[in-house]
Amino acid sequence: MDFESNYDIAASAHFIQSHNFTRVALQFPDNLLKDSTRVVTALRKRLQSLKIFDATGSGHETDVGLFVMADTAYGSCCIDEVGASHINADCVIHYGHTCFSPTTTLPAYFVFGKASICVADCVESVSKYALTNSKPIMVLFGLEYAHSMQQIKEALLESLVSCRFDAKPEVHVADVPSSVMFPSKDIKKINGLQESSSGCNGASGTIYSIGGLTWKLLEGQSMDDYLLFWIGLDDSAFANVVLTFNACEIVRYDANENRMVTDLFQQRRILKRRYYLVERAKDANIVGILVGTLGVAGYLHIINQMMELITGAGKKAYTLVMGRPNPAKLANFPEVKFVTFLVYTSVCLYV
């Protein structure tokens, strides 16, 4: 796939031009920094071709400042509004893996990247898995494969329709998220992994959301009734799915090797350690709340909720704010026997 297509140069430039942004922060994770200069050059050429004019219509082109953020205050998966505020950015264009944490002040445009995938092999794997199980299947995926999901959906539908079995397998695919995000003030949407909804046809159900993916289950259904089929890498996004829906049977399709992986020993090991740490948390007298973000919408609300839960359990709570945590920093608080690391989409526990 060519460079400009992989980095959504045309769509990014249109986003900047259509909203008249003049100071744009480009946020790259460490592994994509090597391409940052080429991205800036390509964006400038595209913006020049769009002939952005100022609002007065005087015909003078408006200069657009592009600023590369080479280091983030916290995790690279979240929009770094703190870093973007240092250059008075109007918006942030985020590259690479994202957890889709809602922003508080700045609009954002997400460039997921476009990883290659064999659609035919993937569809065959999903179909075979569905035919060998009686439960319905929910297909989730890494955002780097979002560009291929419509093609996969169509091919999967055709494959299941042509199935010779009387009982057709039930397969659902999560919706592809929008690349554009505007600041959120709705605490319910910020905090909720799931929320009730009622469609225009009167059918009520529950909307689930994780890592930017959304899907709806009808009333009376729950995720425990489904098998999960993950398309993507064995990364943090997949680990979050495993930890969140730990009661579901989960398999993973490795697009790099074109094979289905059913042995999830490493992920189950993480889940067991999480259970162990939860038990350790019950024994701690002093619990530290390590704030892992200052730019995600609703983080103060979540901190207050955690403070209430900890104090309600008869324990003391310390709130700690620092950049990227490490053992040396945490060692400055020896009286804190347990630390919970507050980040969006998950709460990590540390002894």
N, C-alpha and C positions, 0 to 999 in steps of 0.2 A: 504494500500500500504506500502511495507517495506521501511525502513529508507533509504537504499542506493539508491533505485530506485527513491524515492521522491527527494533526493538531487543530483541526477545524478552523483554519485561518479565515476562510470566507465568512463563516457564521459568526466568529468572534468579532471580526471587523464590522459586520452588519449590526451586531449588538451594541458596539461602541458608537457607531454612527447614528443609529436610530434613537439613542437616548442622549445624544450630544454630550457624552462624557469627554472630558479633556485631560484628566489625570487618572491613569489606569495602572493598577498594581497587578503584576503577573506573578502568581505564586507557583513555584516549582518545588517538587520534592527533590531530595538529593540525587536520586538516580536519573532525573531528567534535566538537571542543571546543564549538562553538556550540550543540550539542544537549545538553550535559552536565547543565545545570540541569533541563531537562525530563525527562531520564532519571532523575535523582535524585528528583524530585517523583513521577514515575510509579511508581518502585520503592517509595518510602515508602508510597504509597497501597496498592499491592498487598500489601506486607508487613503493613500494618495490617489488611487484609482477611483475611489468613491467620491472624491472632491467634496470633502466636508466643508461646509460654509458656516459662518457664524450666524447667530440668530437674527441679526439686523438685516441680513440679505444684502449686505454691501458688496458681496462677491469675494471678500477676503477669506482665505482658507484659515480655519481654526487649527492651531497646533495641538496635537494630542501627545501628551507625555506618557511614555511607556516605562515603567519602573519594575525591574526584576527583583523580587524578594528572594534572596538566596538562602535565607535562614528564617525559620519560624519560631515564634516565642514558645509554642507548645507543639502538639502533633501536627504533622504536615497534612493530615487528612481533613482537618478543620480549616475554615476560612480564618486567616490571621488578620482580624480587624485591628488588633493592636499595632501590628507592624504597618498595615496600610494607613493607619491614622498618622503615622510619622511623616508621611509625604502628602497628607491631605488628599488621599485618593478618592475619586468619585465612585469607583467600583473595583471589584477584584475578579480577575480571570484565574480560575484554579485549574491546575493540570494534574493528571494522575488520579490515584485512588482517593476517594472521598467518603466520609461517613454521612454526608449531607446534614451536618449540624446547621440548624437555622441561624441566620445572622441577626444582629440587633440594629445595625445602622446602615450597612452598605449592601447594595445589590451585588449579586455574583453570577458569573457564568462559568459552568463546569465543562471542562474538556476531558472526557473519560479516556480518550485514546481508543484505538481500534485494533484489538488483538485479532490475529487470524484464527479461524475455526473452520473445520470441515463440517458444513451444515448436514450433508447426507449421513455422515457417520454419527453425528450427534443425535439426529432424529431417529436413526436406527437404534441407538442405545436407549433412548427414552421409550420408544415403542416396545422394545423387548422387555424392558423393566416393567412397563405398565401391564403388559400381557401376562406376566408371571406373578402379578400381585392382584389381590381382590380389592385393596383399598384404593381410593383416588390418589392421584399424584399432583403435587404442587411443585412446579419448576421455578427455581430461583436461580440467579446468575450474577456473576461479577459484572460491574458496570463497563468493563473494557470490552464486553461482548454485547452491549446494548445495541450496537449498530446492526447486528445480525439477527436480533430476536424476532423481528417481523417476518423475515424469511424462514426462520425456524418454526414459528407458529404456523405459517401457511403450509409448509411441508409436513409438519406434524399432524395437522388437521386432515390433510389428504391421505396420509398414511393410516390414520385411525379409521377414517371413513371406509377405506378399502379393505379393512380388516375382515376376515372371514368368520370370526367368532360371533356368536349370537349376542353375547354380552359385551358391548363395546367398552373398552377401558375409559375411565374418566381422568382426563389430564387438564390441568389448569396452569397457565403461565402468568407470572407476576407482570405488572405493567411497567413499561420503560419510563423512568422519571424524566421530567423536563430538565433541560440544561440550564434554565434560568431560575434564579431564586431572588426574591425580594425580602427585605427585613420582616420578621414575624413578631407580632405582639400577642399572639394567641397562646396563652399558657397551656391550654388543653391540648392543642396540637403539638406543642413543644414536648410535653411530658408523655404523651400517649403512644404506646406501642400499638394499641388498638383502640378504636372508637366506634360507637354505634352509628348506623346510618340508615336512611330510608330512601329508597329510589323513587323516581317519578311514577313507576308502575305499582307502587305500594309494597314492593318486596323489601323487607327490612333485613339487616344483617350486620356484620362486623367488618370494619376495614382494618386491615393489618398493615403496618409499615415498619420496615427495617432497612437501614442503609440506603435509603432513597427508593427502594422497591415498595410497591403497594399492591394489595390484592384484597378482594372482598369475599367473605364466606357468608352464605345464607343463614338466616336465623335457625338456631338449633344445631349448627355445625361448629366444630372447634378444630384447632390445628392438630389435636391428638388423633383425629380421625384420618389424617393425611400422612402420606409418605413424602419426604422431601427429596428432590433431585436437584443437586447443585451443579451448575455449569460454571467452571472457573478454577482458579488456583487454590491451593491450600494456604490461604493467607488470613489476615486479621478479619476480613469481611466474612469468610467462611467460618472462622472460629466463633464470631459473634452469633451467627445463625445456629451453630451447634450448641452454644451455651444458652441461647434464648429458647430454642425449641428442643430442649434436651429429652423430651418424652417421645419425640418422633424418630422413626427410623430414617436415616439419612445416607444417601450415596452421592458420590461426586464424579462428574465427568471431567477428565483431564484433557483439555483441548490441545495441549502441546503434544501429548502422546497418543491422542485419539483412543482412549480407553476409559472404562468405568472403574472407579476405585471404591471398593466396599469395605476395606479394612481402614477404619478410622481410629486406630489405637491411640495415636498421638492426641487427637481431639478429645477422646474419652478420658485420656489421662489429665488433660487440662480441666475437664469437668469435675473429675474426682478431686483434684487439688482445690478447686473452687469450693466444693462442699466442705473439705477439710478446713479451709480458711474461714468459712462461715462459722464453723464450730469454734475456731480459735477466737473469732471476734466476740463470741458470747462470753468468753472468759476474761476478756480485757477490761480493766477498770477505766483506762484512759484511751480514747479513740481519736486519732488524728484524721481530719478531713483535709486531704491534700487537693487543692484546687488545680485542676489540670487545664482550665481554660478561663479566660476573661472576656472572650469574644462571642461565646455561644449564647443565643437568646434564652433567657430563663434560668441562667446558672445561679443567680442569687436566690431564686425561688427554691431550687433544688437544695442548695446549701441550708436554707432555713428549714426545709422539710427534714433533712438529715439530722440537723441539730435537735429538732424536736424528738425524733425517734431515739437518738442516743441518750438525751437527757431523760426521756420518758422511761428508758430501760434502767435508770439509776446510774448511768456512767457519765464521766466528764468528757467534754468534746473540745479539742483544739482545732482551730482552722489555720492551715498552713498554705501560704501562697509563695510559689517559687516557679522558676522556669522549668526546664526539663529535669525531673528528679533523678537523684543518684544516691547510693548508700551513704556517701560522705555528707551530703546535705541533711539527710534524715537522721544521721547519727548525732546531730546537734540537739536532738530532742529525745534523750534516753528514757524519759519518763513515759513517753508514748509507746505503748506496747503493741499497738496495732494501728495501721494506716489504711484508710480507704481512699483510693485515687479516683477523684470525680472527673470523669470525661463524658462526652456525649455518646449515646448508644450503649454505654456499658459502664459499670462501676468496678474497677479493679481493686483487689484486696491484697495487702502486703503485710507480712509480719515484721 
